[in-house]
Structure formats: structure tokens, C-alpha cells
Amino acid sequence: MERNTTAYVGLDVHKDSITVAYAIDTGDVELLGKTGVTKTEIDHLCRRLKSKARSVRFVYEAGPCGYDLHRELVEKGFDCMVCTPSLIPKKPGERVKTDRRDAIKLTRAFRAGDLTAVPVPTVEDEAFRDLARAWATAKDDLRQARQRLKSFLLSHGVRYTGCADWGPSHRRWVSQLSFANHWQRLAFEEHRHTIEDRLAQCARLEMSLREAVVSWRFYPAVLGLQAMEACSSPQPWECLQNSVI
């Protein structure tokens, strides 16, 4: 190992494996092979790379595997970048993708300084974002459940004469509906129960968000966004979704 050498390491990360390529300073990019994702396997990989250069720098693409690998490598004292996949340089006509090619391409782009890092959230920020995303997903599920019930009613010629906006009058009308056929009645009740379940889920998650946000470090920013949205939106809490997702 020469003095002051740097190893640039590209990681193509998947659920059960990581394909590794590296380059020492301006030398050729070499494929190190595949490794697992357990702590023991990551430790072994780090020891192998530390034997090749004085400084080791890692990069991998932001994706479904999250930021745990980044935090683990940083905790070990390594420099690690999580890059934006959409901004990775790509040659015209380059369509073939393999784990090996991706790892090698990452290494080359990383060494050339052509990658754009994504901000890595703290554990607390990521946890709050997960809660906010669960709430947003529940809201979307509620919207879809209501649309399915509307489609069901329309297919059977049942129409609401007023504004079907799920206000008090509309909900009262839905609760009074009934079908003569037993199977249709079962289907209708399941649609109704799904909506009630999603409403309860949204209420639970919104309550959890309201309790959690007061201790979140971005709470002052949330208050500012709510104040801005209050002038134009009847539900200023909706702006929280845009601020953390």
C-alpha cells in the first residue's frame, strides 16, 4: 500500500448482495466481485479495501435499500456518498445494464467528480418522513376506496342527486343504501367497511403526526408552511406532506 493513495469504490447495492468495483487513484477500474449485506460481510469488505489504499471512498445510488449502508460506513470512518441515479452520466445508446457495469460506471464517475450527492437524512428525520408517508398513503387509499364505491354504485344505477363530495349529507345517503341481492349487499358492505377502516387509519396517523411534529427539529418550518397555506387551503396540515416527502 503506497502512501496517500485513494481507493474509489462503486457499490451496486441490492437487497441480498453488493457488487463492488474500485480504482486506486488514476489506475484502471477493477471488479472486486460480489459480497453480502450482513455486518460481518461489510466488515470483511472494508478490511480488503483498506489493505489496498490509505484512503477509501465509497459511493452507491439512492434506492429502495435506504441509507443504512451509508450510516454503517460513515460510522466506520469512511467517506461515503449516496448519489442521485437520474443524474449519473450516461452515454448515448447505452441500454445494457448489469450489476458489474453499474459498479464500474459508478466508480469511474465518482473518481471524475461527475456524481451528484443526495442529502442523507438523520435517523429522526427519516423516521418522521416514514410516518408522514404512511399518512399520505392512507389518504390515497381512502381516495381510491371512495372511488371504488362510487363506481360500484354507478354500475348498478345508484346515483346521488347532490354533490358527491363525501360531506355529511352524502355520507348519510350512503349509509342508508341497501341492495336486495345478498351478494351485492355483501360487496357493498365491504366497500363501506374499507372506507371506514381507511378513515380510522388516517385519523390515527394524523394524531401521531400532530404529537410527533412538536418535537421535530423542523417544527418551526412546518408552522411557517402552515401559516402560508392557511390563506389558500382549508386544510393547512396538507402542506406537511410536501415539506417532508
C-alpha positions in Angstrom: 0.0 0.0 0.0 1.5 3.3 -1.1 1.4 6.4 1.0 -1.5 8.8 0.4 -3.3 6.6 -2.1 -7.1 6.7 -2.5 -9.4 3.9 -3.5 -12.6 5.0 -5.2 -15.2 2.3 -4.7 -18.5 1.9 -6.6 -21.2 -0.2 -5.0 -24.2 -1.6 -6.9 -26.4 -2.3 -3.9 -29.3 -4.8 -3.9 -31.4 -6.5 -1.2 -29.2 -9.5 -0.8 -25.9 -8.6 -2.5 -23.5 -5.8 -3.3 -21.3 -5.8 -6.5 -18.1 -3.9 -5.9 -15.7 -2.2 -8.2 -12.8 0.0 -7.3 -9.9 2.1 -8.7 -6.7 3.2 -7.0 -6.1 6.9 -7.8 -5.9 7.2 -11.6 -5.4 3.5 -12.2 -7.7 1.1 -14.0 -11.1 0.3 -12.6 -11.2 -3.3 -11.3 -14.1 -5.5 -10.3 -13.8 -6.8 -6.8 -16.8 -9.1 -7.1 -19.9 -9.6 -5.0 -20.4 -9.5 -1.3 -23.3 -9.9 1.1 -25.1 -7.3 3.1 -24.5 -8.5 6.6 -22.4 -6.6 9.1 -19.7 -9.3 9.0 -19.5 -9.2 5.2 -19.4 -5.4 5.1 -16.5 -5.5 7.7 -14.6 -8.0 5.6 -15.1 -5.8 2.5 -13.8 -2.8 4.4 -10.7 -4.7 5.6 -9.9 -5.8 2.0 -10.2 -2.3 0.6 -8.2 -0.7 3.5 -5.4 -3.1 2.5 -5.3 -1.6 -1.0 -5.2 2.2 -0.2 -4.6 4.6 2.6 -8.0 6.3 2.0 -11.2 4.6 0.9 -14.2 6.4 -0.5 -17.5 4.7 -1.3 -20.4 5.6 -3.5 -23.8 4.0 -4.2 -27.0 5.0 -5.8 -30.0 6.2 -3.8 -32.7 3.5 -3.9 -35.0 1.2 -2.0 -32.2 -0.2 0.3 -32.1 3.2 2.0 -29.3 4.8 4.0 -28.3 2.1 6.5 -25.2 1.2 4.5 -24.2 4.8 4.3 -24.5 5.2 8.1 -22.6 2.0 8.7 -19.7 3.1 6.5 -19.6 6.6 8.0 -19.6 5.1 11.4 -16.5 3.1 10.5 -14.8 6.3 9.5 -15.1 6.1 5.7 -16.2 8.8 3.3 -19.4 7.7 1.6 -21.7 9.4 -1.0 -25.2 8.4 -1.9 -25.7 9.7 -5.4 -28.8 10.7 -7.5 -29.5 7.9 -10.0 -31.1 10.3 -12.6 -28.0 12.5 -12.8 -25.5 9.7 -13.4 -23.7 10.5 -16.7 -24.9 8.1 -19.4 -23.5 7.6 -22.9 -25.9 7.9 -25.9 -27.3 4.5 -26.8 -26.2 2.9 -23.5 -29.0 0.5 -22.7 -27.5 -2.7 -21.3 -27.4 -2.7 -17.5 -25.7 -5.3 -15.4 -24.5 -5.2 -11.8 -20.9 -5.3 -12.9 -21.3 -2.5 -15.4 -23.2 -0.3 -13.0 -20.5 -0.7 -10.3 -17.7 0.1 -12.8 -19.6 3.1 -14.2 -20.2 4.4 -10.7 -16.5 4.1 -9.8 -15.4 6.0 -12.9 -18.0 8.8 -12.5 -17.2 9.0 -8.8 -13.4 9.4 -9.4 -14.1 12.0 -12.1 -16.4 14.0 -9.8 -19.4 13.7 -12.1 -21.9 12.5 -9.5 -24.4 14.5 -7.5 -25.0 13.6 -3.9 -28.4 13.4 -2.3 -28.9 14.8 1.2 -28.8 11.9 3.7 -31.5 12.4 6.4 -30.8 11.8 10.0 -32.4 8.8 11.6 -35.0 11.1 13.3 -35.8 12.9 10.0 -36.2 9.6 8.1 -38.5 8.2 10.8 -40.7 11.3 10.7 -40.7 11.1 6.9 -41.8 7.5 7.2 -44.7 8.5 9.4 -45.7 11.3 7.0 -45.5 8.9 4.0 -47.7 6.4 5.8 -50.3 9.1 6.4 -50.1 10.2 2.7 -50.5 6.6 1.6 -53.5 6.1 3.8 -55.1 9.3 2.4 -54.5 7.9 -1.1 -56.0 4.6 -0.1 -59.1 6.4 1.2 -59.5 8.3 -2.0 -59.3 5.0 -4.1 -61.7 3.2 -1.7 -64.2 6.0 -2.2 -63.8 6.0 -5.9 -64.3 2.2 -6.0 -67.6 2.6 -4.1 -68.8 5.3 -6.4 -68.0 3.1 -9.4 -69.9 0.2 -7.8 -72.9 2.3 -7.2 -72.8 3.8 -10.7 -72.6 0.3 -12.3 -75.9 -0.6 -10.5 -77.6 2.7 -11.5 -77.5 4.2 -8.0 -76.8 7.9 -8.3 -76.6 10.7 -5.8 -78.5 13.8 -6.9 -76.5 16.3 -4.9 -72.7 17.0 -4.7 -71.0 13.6 -4.1 -68.2 15.2 -2.0 -68.4 12.8 1.0 -69.8 15.6 3.1 -72.3 14.8 5.9 -75.3 14.6 3.5 -73.5 12.4 1.1 -72.2 10.1 3.8 -75.7 9.8 5.4 -77.2 8.9 2.0 -74.5 6.2 1.5 -75.2 4.7 5.0 -78.9 4.3 4.1 -78.4 2.4 0.9 -79.3 -1.3 0.7 -79.3 -4.0 -2.0 -81.8 -6.8 -2.4 -79.3 -9.3 -3.7 -77.3 -10.9 -0.9 -74.0 -11.0 -2.7 -74.3 -7.4 -3.9 -75.2 -6.4 -0.3 -72.0 -8.2 0.9 -69.9 -6.4 -1.7 -71.4 -3.0 -0.8 -70.8 -3.5 2.9 -67.2 -4.5 2.2 -66.7 -1.3 0.3 -68.2 0.7 3.1 -66.1 -1.1 5.8 -62.9 -0.4 3.7 -63.7 3.4 3.7 -64.4 3.3 7.5 -61.1 1.5 8.1 -59.1 4.0 6.0 -60.8 6.9 7.8 -59.8 5.5 11.1 -56.3 4.9 9.9 -56.0 8.5 8.6 -57.2 9.8 11.9 -54.7 7.7 13.9 -51.8 8.7 11.7 -52.7 12.4 11.7 -52.9 12.3 15.5 -49.5 10.7 15.7 -48.1 13.3 13.3 -49.5 16.2 15.4 -47.9 14.7 18.5 -44.6 14.0 16.9 -44.1 17.2 14.9 -43.8 19.5 18.0 -40.5 17.8 18.9 -39.2 17.6 15.4 -36.3 19.9 14.5 -38.2 21.3 11.5 -41.3 22.2 13.5 -40.7 26.0 13.0 -40.6 25.4 9.3 -43.8 23.4 9.4 -45.5 26.2 11.3 -44.4 28.7 8.6 -45.7 26.5 5.8 -49.0 26.1 7.6 -49.3 29.8 8.0 -48.7 30.3 4.3 -51.1 27.6 3.3 -53.8 28.7 5.7 -54.7 31.6 3.4 -55.3 29.4 0.4 -56.2 25.9 1.7 -59.0 24.8 4.0 -56.6 22.1 5.4 -53.2 23.7 6.0 -52.0 20.4 7.5 -51.8 19.1 3.9 -48.7 21.2 3.4 -46.7 18.9 5.8 -46.8 16.2 3.1 -45.0 18.4 0.7 -42.4 19.5 3.3 -41.2 16.0 4.2 -41.8 13.8 1.2 
